[in-house]
Amino acid sequence: MYEYEELIENEEEYMENISEITYTISTMRDSPETIITSESETNSSDSDISMTESEIYVDNIIDEIYELEEDFMDEEKEDGKYYIGLSGLENHSLDFLLMTAVSPTTFYKYPYYFILKYLDEFSLFVIKNLVIDILKVIKNRQRNCVIIKTFWLKIIQRKWKKVFAEKKQLIEKMKSHKWLRYREIYGNFPNDNYIPSLRGMLSNLKN
């Protein structure tokens, strides 16, 4: 009924998507930093152990994900682009490197557990304390260095909740007889038609 109510629909849907992916990823975010280790450091056994039905099921799902992700896995990762995946700390350089990634479509299609197993299975190195993050790739001497960005999404979530609450409160005021009368007389609302939005909501944060 009121044109201002329509302004919040797209932003609300966008932030719901942000919230979904951040909540899913952050379920393991408090784990210690992921460290790259060599396979020789692990204590895996070479003995043959018969697989249970559940293990066979998991392996089938991992194979299914691989078939979907084969092209994405092989493609060159772009400088400055964001990816969902695992990172590892390179011991001698102390740089975080992209170990493996999954496309957003596949990430949403399967439960978190299977995505984590897939990423672990096809990681460049064995990784301890697996944590899925949103990673920004920075090319450095032919290496895919990354900046972990999941932390900033949590800040955006908290800030958006405040902005969205303020926006809904303001729209309720705009529905009031007093404000509608004001617009009828002066051609605009007392706040000059200002509506809080995603744009500029982080302007008060310092670098």
DRENBALUM-211518 format. One record per residue: residue in one letter; residue number from 1; x, y, z of N, C-alpha, C in turn. Coordinates in Angstrom, 3 decimals. Atoms other than C-alpha are relative to their C-alpha. Layout:
residues N
  residuo  num      n_px      n_py      n_pz     ca_px     ca_py     ca_pz      c_px      c_py      c_pz
        a  NUM         X         Y         Z         X         Y         Z         X         Y         Z
...
end
This chain:
residues 207
  residuo  num      n_px      n_py      n_pz     ca_px     ca_py     ca_pz      c_px      c_py      c_pz
        m    1     0.831    -1.198     0.000     0.000     0.000     0.000     0.863     1.246     0.000
        y    2    -0.887    -1.140    -0.070     2.784     2.376     0.825     1.292    -0.317    -0.750
        e    3    -1.155     0.229     0.847     5.632     2.770    -1.635     1.278    -0.223     0.799
        y    4    -1.207     0.129    -0.799     8.200     2.966     1.158     0.184    -1.416     0.535
        e    5    -0.116     1.383    -0.462     7.403    -0.557     2.313     0.708    -0.863    -1.027
        e    6    -0.622     0.791     1.056     8.590    -1.867    -1.052     1.522     0.141     0.016
        l    7    -1.428    -0.246     0.009    12.043    -0.386    -0.485     0.778    -1.008     0.828
        i    8    -0.725     0.891    -0.903    12.889    -2.892     2.230     0.001    -1.450    -0.469
        e    9     0.170     1.404     0.373    11.881    -6.086     0.404     1.285    -0.610    -0.546
        n   10    -1.198     0.565     0.601    15.002    -6.582    -1.744     1.148    -0.046     0.994
        e   11    -1.071    -0.034    -0.979    17.360    -5.552     1.033    -0.199    -1.070     1.060
        e   12     0.288     1.015    -1.004    15.621    -7.869     3.498     0.358    -1.381    -0.536
        e   13    -0.308     1.295     0.610    15.926   -10.813     1.094     1.513    -0.189    -0.119
        y   14    -1.450     0.077     0.137    19.594   -10.001     0.445     0.665    -0.326     1.327
        m   15    -0.613     0.217    -1.299    20.438    -9.876     4.136    -0.364    -1.372     0.576
        e   16     0.350     1.358    -0.421    18.560   -13.131     4.751     0.971    -1.005    -0.606
        n   17    -0.968     0.884     0.643    20.877   -14.809     2.219     1.365     0.109     0.671
        i   18    -1.263    -0.220    -0.699    23.902   -13.234     3.905    -0.028    -0.705     1.342
        s   19     0.117     0.617    -1.320    22.629   -14.436     7.288     0.102    -1.514    -0.092
        e   20    -0.004     1.457     0.157    22.109   -17.982     6.017     1.403    -0.534    -0.202
        i   21    -1.335     0.517     0.289    25.585   -18.424     4.607     0.953     0.279     1.157
        t   22    -0.874    -0.319    -1.124    27.251   -16.668     7.555    -0.259    -0.924     1.168
        y   23     0.333     0.896    -1.107    25.385   -18.764    10.118     0.554    -1.396    -0.251
        t   24    -0.485     1.341     0.324    26.262   -21.977     8.299     1.509    -0.083     0.128
        i   25    -1.457     0.024    -0.023    29.910   -21.098     7.872     0.542     0.191     1.407
        s   26    -0.541    -0.346    -1.313    30.343   -19.712    11.379    -0.205    -1.086     1.049
        t   27     0.212     1.060    -0.978    29.270   -22.966    13.037     1.318    -0.569     0.509
        m   28    -1.303     0.516    -0.430    32.950   -23.920    13.144     1.052     1.110     0.039
        r   29    -0.944    -1.110     0.159    34.496   -20.436    12.975     0.895     0.217     1.214
        d   30    -0.769    -0.243    -1.215    35.721   -20.424    16.579     1.106    -1.007     0.218
        s   31    -1.087     0.976    -0.118    38.104   -23.326    15.947     1.344     0.710    -0.141
        p   32    -1.328    -0.608     0.156    41.867   -22.622    16.130     0.367     0.144    -1.468
        e   33    -0.422    -0.231     1.377    43.691   -21.469    13.006     0.342    -1.322    -0.671
        t   34    -0.291     1.204     0.775    43.960   -24.080    10.277     1.469    -0.010    -0.394
        i   35    -1.426     0.104     0.297    47.523   -25.274     9.880     0.222    -1.084    -1.049
        i   36    -0.333     0.972     1.034    48.908   -27.031     6.797     0.989    -1.009     0.575
        t   37    -0.923     1.037    -0.432    50.549   -30.334     7.591     0.229    -0.948    -1.157
        s   38    -0.259     1.000     1.038    52.118   -32.990     5.416    -0.701    -1.287     0.379
        e   39     0.702     1.244    -0.256    50.463   -36.358     5.064     0.804    -0.913     0.914
        s   40    -0.825     0.841    -0.849    53.421   -37.937     6.833    -0.201     0.307     1.473
        e   41     0.209    -0.384    -1.380    52.419   -36.062     9.998    -1.249    -0.625     0.589
        t   42     1.242     0.589    -0.485    49.096   -37.799    10.218     0.251    -1.422     0.447
        n   43    -0.151     1.340    -0.544    48.580   -41.068    12.030    -0.954    -0.995    -0.655
        s   44     0.932     0.875     0.686    46.425   -42.709     9.420     0.606    -1.385    -0.169
        s   45    -0.450     1.378     0.121    46.627   -46.488     9.188    -0.216    -0.495    -1.406
        d   46     0.113     0.564     1.344    47.220   -48.366     5.957    -0.740    -1.322    -0.004
        s   47     0.665     1.300    -0.076    45.403   -51.419     7.187    -1.360     0.059    -0.652
        d   48     1.290     0.076     0.661    42.338   -52.523     5.273    -1.105    -0.195     1.036
        i   49     1.134     0.085    -0.912    39.140   -51.884     7.197    -1.269     0.019    -0.840
        s   50     1.226     0.055     0.776    35.800   -52.871     5.811    -0.860     1.218     0.306
        m   51     0.797    -1.215    -0.146    33.568   -49.867     5.216    -1.414    -0.331     0.446
        t   52     1.385     0.159    -0.423    30.247   -49.522     6.951    -0.915     0.596    -1.060
        e   53     0.969    -0.540     0.959    27.081   -48.661     5.060    -0.003     1.523     0.040
        s   54     0.000    -1.461    -0.106    27.211   -45.107     6.393     1.212     0.606    -0.685
        e   55    -1.213    -0.489     0.653    30.786   -44.669     5.170    -0.128    -0.083    -1.512
        i   56     0.228     0.140     1.441    29.825   -45.969     1.746    -0.941     1.101    -0.492
        y   57     0.947    -1.062     0.364    26.919   -43.511     1.681     0.707     1.347    -0.096
        v   58    -0.745    -1.266     0.007    29.217   -40.613     2.570     0.905     0.074    -1.217
        d   59    -0.889     0.018     1.164    31.716   -41.642    -0.109    -0.771     0.231    -1.300
        n   60     0.827    -0.201     1.195    28.933   -41.761    -2.694    -0.412     1.467    -0.155
        i   61     0.362    -1.416     0.039    27.848   -38.245    -1.765     1.195     0.847    -0.415
        i   62    -1.221    -0.735     0.353    31.437   -36.982    -1.982     0.289    -0.139    -1.491
        d   63    -0.204     0.217     1.439    31.761   -38.558    -5.448    -1.001     0.810    -0.823
        e   64     1.047    -0.764     0.685    28.493   -36.909    -6.453     0.362     1.489    -0.032
        i   65    -0.402    -1.411    -0.058    29.750   -33.505    -5.306     1.175     0.244    -0.948
        y   66    -1.168    -0.153     0.880    33.030   -34.052    -7.158    -0.416     0.111    -1.464
        e   67     0.468    -0.042     1.386    31.201   -34.714   -10.426    -0.590     1.366    -0.341
        l   68     0.565    -1.330     0.222    29.356   -31.419   -10.020     1.071     1.086    -0.007
        e   69    -0.995    -1.049    -0.232    32.473   -29.509    -9.009     1.283    -0.160    -0.814
        e   70    -1.250     0.301     0.696    35.082   -30.997   -11.346     0.509     1.193    -0.810
        d   71    -0.419    -1.150     0.815    35.132   -28.034   -13.746     0.387     1.185     0.886
        f   72    -0.286    -1.113    -0.911    35.009   -25.500   -10.908     1.336    -0.215     0.708
        m   73    -1.249     0.315    -0.694    37.870   -27.263    -9.132     1.208     0.273    -0.895
        d   74    -1.132    -0.106     0.912    40.102   -27.216   -12.216     0.220     1.415    -0.526
        e   75    -0.155    -1.331     0.583    39.467   -23.630   -13.250     0.935     0.872     0.832
        e   76    -0.913    -0.919    -0.670    42.018   -20.932   -12.426    -0.789     0.975     0.874
        k   77     0.682    -0.913    -0.911    40.957   -18.928    -9.392     0.439     1.437    -0.290
        e   78    -0.236    -1.372     0.428    40.683   -15.203   -10.106     0.458     0.890     1.145
        d   79    -0.503    -0.952    -0.980    42.571   -12.485    -8.302    -1.105     0.977     0.404
        g   80     1.000    -0.924    -0.499    40.277   -10.409    -6.093    -1.399    -0.563     0.121
        k   81     1.328     0.605    -0.061    37.355   -12.830    -6.332    -0.181    -0.755     1.318
        y   82     0.319     0.664    -1.254    35.582   -14.386    -3.343    -0.390    -1.462    -0.247
        y   83     0.300     1.426     0.099    35.352   -18.135    -2.788    -0.399    -0.550     1.374
        i   84     0.352     0.722    -1.223    33.800   -20.491    -0.231     0.902    -1.221     0.067
        g   85    -0.903     1.136    -0.056    36.386   -22.961     0.946     0.853    -0.055     1.249
        l   86    -0.926     0.186    -1.108    39.260   -23.959     3.204     1.293     0.755    -0.274
        s   87    -1.304    -0.642     0.109    42.434   -22.009     3.857     0.960    -0.663     0.972
        g   88    -1.015     0.538    -0.895    45.679   -23.071     5.456     1.131     0.986     0.168
        l   89    -1.111    -0.901    -0.289    48.521   -21.164     7.071     1.306    -0.661    -0.407
        e   90    -1.281     0.520     0.457    51.787   -21.748     5.243     1.063     0.355     1.035
        n   91    -0.861    -0.205    -1.161    54.347   -22.202     7.990     1.181     0.936    -0.258
        h   92    -1.221    -0.784     0.208    57.429   -20.640     6.396    -0.270     1.441    -0.410
        s   93     0.312    -1.362     0.443    55.702   -17.580     4.895    -1.048     0.683     0.867
        l   94     1.110    -0.493    -0.835    52.809   -17.205     7.373    -1.109     0.635    -0.838
        d   95     1.104    -0.436     0.868    50.501   -16.570     4.411    -1.121    -1.030     0.064
        f   96     1.128     0.910     0.140    47.014   -18.028     4.284    -0.181    -0.308    -1.481
        l   97     0.148     0.441     1.381    46.578   -20.058     1.098    -1.343    -0.686    -0.191
        l   98     1.234     0.697     0.346    43.470   -21.337    -0.665     0.309    -1.472    -0.208
        m   99    -0.233     1.431     0.099    43.405   -25.102    -0.154    -0.972    -0.676    -0.955
        t  100     1.030     0.535     0.898    40.162   -25.924    -1.945    -1.252     0.849     0.160
        a  101     1.201    -0.839    -0.022    36.854   -24.274    -2.779    -1.174    -0.742    -0.622
        v  102     1.225     0.583     0.536    33.264   -25.102    -3.662    -0.875     1.124    -0.533
        s  103     0.865    -1.027     0.582    30.793   -23.231    -5.835    -1.185     0.285     0.921
        p  104     1.156    -0.331    -0.847    27.925   -21.391    -4.073    -1.193    -0.915    -0.244
        t  105     1.143     0.864     0.325    25.343   -23.541    -5.903     0.094    -1.331     0.730
        t  106    -0.198     1.282    -0.673    26.802   -26.764    -4.546    -0.015     0.162     1.516
        f  107    -0.029    -0.250    -1.444    27.362   -25.254    -1.097    -1.408     0.003     0.582
        y  108     1.377    -0.050    -0.485    23.637   -24.605    -0.739    -0.759    -1.302    -0.233
        k  109     0.736     1.209     0.375    22.638   -27.934    -2.270     0.172    -1.125     1.007
        y  110    -0.302     1.116    -0.896    24.263   -30.229     0.305     0.161     0.476     1.442
        p  111    -0.227    -0.348    -1.412    24.404   -30.302     4.131     1.461     0.371     0.253
        y  112    -1.330    -0.500    -0.344    27.399   -28.621     5.745     1.002    -1.146     0.162
        y  113    -0.888     1.123    -0.282    28.860   -31.976     6.836     0.620    -0.552    -1.277
        f  114    -0.496     0.577     1.244    29.163   -33.293     3.272     0.917     0.979    -0.740
        i  115    -0.864    -0.992     0.634    30.616   -30.041     1.955     1.365     0.009     0.675
        l  116    -1.264     0.009    -0.737    33.244   -30.101     4.687     0.821    -1.242    -0.333
        k  117    -0.698     1.238     0.348    34.101   -33.735     3.934     0.585     0.082    -1.415
        y  118    -0.476    -0.145     1.375    34.391   -32.954     0.218     1.228     0.912    -0.059
        l  119    -1.117    -0.945     0.015    36.659   -29.955     0.801     1.246    -0.612     0.641
        d  120    -1.121     0.669    -0.665    38.808   -31.971     3.177     0.618    -1.060    -0.911
        e  121    -0.461     1.090     0.876    39.042   -34.859     0.708     0.874     0.522    -1.134
        f  122    -0.709    -0.510     1.179    40.282   -32.647    -2.142     0.877     1.209     0.315
        s  123    -0.902    -1.090    -0.388    42.361   -30.168    -0.177     1.408    -0.268    -0.527
        l  124    -1.356     0.147     0.512    45.869   -29.515    -1.505     0.912    -0.655     1.023
        f  125    -0.776     0.589    -1.078    47.283   -30.490     1.871    -0.947    -0.509     1.077
        v  126     0.779     0.437    -1.158    46.087   -32.290     4.963    -0.157     1.190     0.937
        i  127     0.292    -1.162    -0.832    44.425   -29.724     7.233    -0.561    -0.439     1.336
        k  128     0.546     0.218    -1.328    43.806   -29.752    10.954    -1.023     1.095     0.297
        n  129     1.009    -0.987    -0.425    40.794   -27.990    12.520    -0.693     0.653    -1.196
        l  130     0.647    -0.458     1.228    38.718   -27.682     9.349    -1.019     1.099     0.283
        v  131     0.933    -1.120    -0.121    36.859   -24.385     9.015    -0.303     0.536    -1.392
        i  132     0.402    -0.581     1.280    34.876   -23.235     5.976    -0.162     1.504     0.178
        d  133     0.066    -1.463    -0.062    35.252   -19.510     5.295    -0.322     0.581    -1.367
        i  134     0.055    -0.779     1.237    34.504   -16.889     2.703     1.377     0.622    -0.164
        l  135    -1.401    -0.352     0.196    37.919   -16.161     1.201     0.172     0.875    -1.241
        k  136    -0.330    -0.851     1.141    39.178   -13.371    -1.036     1.393    -0.378    -0.492
        v  137    -1.271     0.451     0.566    41.936   -14.577    -3.365     0.870     1.200    -0.378
        i  138    -1.005    -0.990     0.375    45.063   -12.438    -3.678     1.171    -0.735    -0.629
        k  139    -1.093     0.681     0.702    47.536   -13.639    -6.306     1.350     0.543     0.474
        n  140    -1.319    -0.396    -0.470    51.113   -13.618    -5.011     1.015    -1.058    -0.437
        r  141    -1.021     0.927     0.520    53.965   -15.240    -6.945    -0.598    -1.355    -0.383
        q  142     0.680     1.194     0.511    51.650   -17.738    -8.625    -0.711    -0.806     1.082
        r  143     0.708     0.681    -1.079    50.106   -18.670    -5.276    -1.346     0.679     0.241
        n  144     1.317    -0.537    -0.340    46.469   -18.248    -4.278    -0.049     0.324     1.490
        c  145     0.108    -0.462    -1.382    46.889   -16.321    -1.045    -1.435     0.489     0.229
        v  146     1.377    -0.399    -0.272    43.629   -15.448     0.702    -0.076     0.905     1.227
        i  147     0.384    -0.782    -1.176    42.103   -12.952     3.119    -1.337    -0.562     0.472
        i  148     1.228     0.575    -0.549    39.465   -14.449     5.405    -1.014     1.118     0.247
        k  149     0.990    -1.072    -0.034    36.278   -12.384     5.070    -1.238    -0.326     0.837
        t  150     1.206     0.388    -0.731    33.739   -14.312     7.162    -0.263     0.921     1.184
        f  151     0.124    -0.876    -1.164    34.390   -12.054    10.171    -0.794     1.257    -0.322
        w  152     0.675    -1.248     0.372    33.177    -8.972     8.293    -1.477    -0.202    -0.253
        l  153     1.424     0.253     0.200    29.889   -10.613     7.393    -0.755     0.020     1.318
        k  154     0.642    -0.048    -1.307    29.143   -10.979    11.092    -0.240     1.452     0.424
        i  155     0.160    -1.421    -0.311    29.709    -7.242    11.521    -1.162     0.585    -0.793
        i  156     1.092    -0.491     0.848    27.371    -6.523     8.597    -1.346    -0.471     0.540
        q  157     1.248     0.525    -0.563    24.714    -8.782    10.135    -0.464     0.820     1.186
        r  158     0.361    -0.738    -1.206    24.789    -6.984    13.478    -0.437     1.426    -0.334
        k  159     0.330    -1.374     0.389    24.772    -3.557    11.844    -1.338     0.062    -0.719
        w  160     1.244     0.000     0.762    21.937    -4.496     9.487    -1.214    -0.162     0.894
        k  161     1.129     0.180    -0.917    19.692    -5.629    12.331    -0.437     1.331     0.593
        k  162     0.311    -1.315    -0.562    19.909    -2.147    13.838    -0.621     0.917    -1.055
        v  163     0.509    -0.842     1.083    19.384    -0.406    10.490    -1.406    -0.426    -0.412
        f  164     1.311     0.503     0.419    16.438    -2.641     9.589    -1.084     0.347     1.020
        a  165     0.959    -0.368    -1.047    14.745    -2.016    12.948    -0.345     1.477    -0.085
        e  166     0.227    -1.439     0.145    15.180     1.726    12.460    -0.870     0.294    -1.218
        k  167     0.777    -0.202     1.226    13.779     1.485     8.938    -1.481    -0.348     0.217
        k  168     1.385     0.403    -0.243    10.627    -0.394    10.044    -0.710     1.010     0.907
        q  169     0.588    -0.989    -0.903    10.058     2.108    12.855    -0.332     1.287    -0.751
        l  170     0.227    -1.218     0.772    10.380     5.016    10.438    -1.182    -0.159    -0.952
        i  171     1.121     0.238     0.916     7.952     3.441     7.964    -1.331     0.045     0.745
        e  172     1.216    -0.082    -0.812     5.391     3.070    10.742    -0.380     1.450     0.256
        k  173     0.266    -1.432    -0.191     5.725     6.790    11.416    -0.579     0.613    -1.277
        m  174     0.474    -0.532     1.280     5.202     7.507     7.721    -1.453    -0.356    -0.270
        k  175     1.399     0.397     0.168     1.865     5.697     7.928    -0.941     0.838     0.860
        s  176     0.844    -0.741    -0.935     0.632     7.963    10.679    -0.702     1.173    -0.682
        h  177     0.773    -1.111     0.569    -1.995    10.633     9.979     0.825     1.282     0.018
        k  178    -0.783    -1.231    -0.144     0.369    13.343    11.220     1.032     0.120    -1.115
        w  179    -1.034    -0.047     1.028     3.150    12.448     8.793    -0.600     0.067    -1.410
        l  180     0.656    -0.060     1.307     0.795    11.868     5.862    -0.541     1.401    -0.271
        r  181     0.501    -1.372     0.118    -0.765    15.284     6.508     1.144     0.959    -0.317
        y  182    -1.179    -0.838     0.235     2.701    16.839     6.610     0.444    -0.096    -1.461
        r  183    -0.405     0.180     1.394     3.563    15.329     3.223    -0.988     0.646    -0.951
        e  184     1.032    -0.603     0.838     0.263    16.527     1.794     0.188     1.509    -0.108
        i  185    -0.167    -1.465    -0.026     1.078    20.107     2.806     1.332     0.413    -0.616
        y  186    -1.339    -0.451     0.382     4.840    20.277     2.204     0.632    -0.801    -1.139
        g  187    -0.517     0.760     1.134     5.345    17.640    -0.473     1.016    -1.054     0.355
        n  188    -0.933     1.031    -0.439     7.691    15.476     1.566    -0.190    -0.253     1.498
        f  189     0.115     0.313    -1.417     8.031    13.865     4.997     0.946     0.881     0.815
        p  190    -0.874    -0.826    -0.844     9.650    15.648     7.971     1.475    -0.364    -0.094
        n  191    -1.400     0.434     0.103    12.819    13.634     7.421     0.524     0.107    -1.426
        d  192    -0.385    -0.165     1.408    13.050    14.667     3.743     0.026    -1.330    -0.741
        n  193     0.165     1.304     0.660    12.000    11.133     2.719     1.207    -0.927     0.189
        y  194    -1.168     0.852    -0.247    15.206     9.639     4.151    -0.440    -1.358     0.540
        i  195     0.259     1.359    -0.456    15.037     5.843     4.534     1.349    -0.689     0.242
        p  196    -1.250     0.742    -0.227    17.928     3.922     6.215     0.083    -1.203    -0.923
        s  197    -0.158     1.108     0.944    19.361     1.294     3.861     1.380    -0.628     0.136
        l  198    -1.311     0.638     0.016    22.305    -0.983     3.149     1.110     0.981    -0.365
        r  199    -1.006    -0.952     0.471    24.110     1.833     1.378     0.401     0.947     1.131
        g  200    -0.512    -0.935    -0.987    26.277     3.734     3.810    -0.120    -0.447     1.442
        m  201     0.238     0.390    -1.395    25.391     1.693     6.890     1.307    -0.312     0.750
        l  202    -1.283     0.267    -0.646    29.076     0.897     7.534     0.935     1.205    -0.071
        s  203    -0.829    -1.189     0.208    30.288     4.443     6.911     0.693     0.473     1.266
        n  204    -0.594    -0.448    -1.251    31.041     4.998    10.588     1.124    -0.916     0.498
        l  205    -1.086     0.912    -0.388    33.499     2.069    10.738     1.326     0.531    -0.518
        k  206    -1.333    -0.456     0.389    37.174     2.936    10.649     0.762    -1.136    -0.646
        n  207    -0.838     1.012     0.651    39.702     1.134     8.464     0.949    -0.622     1.023
end
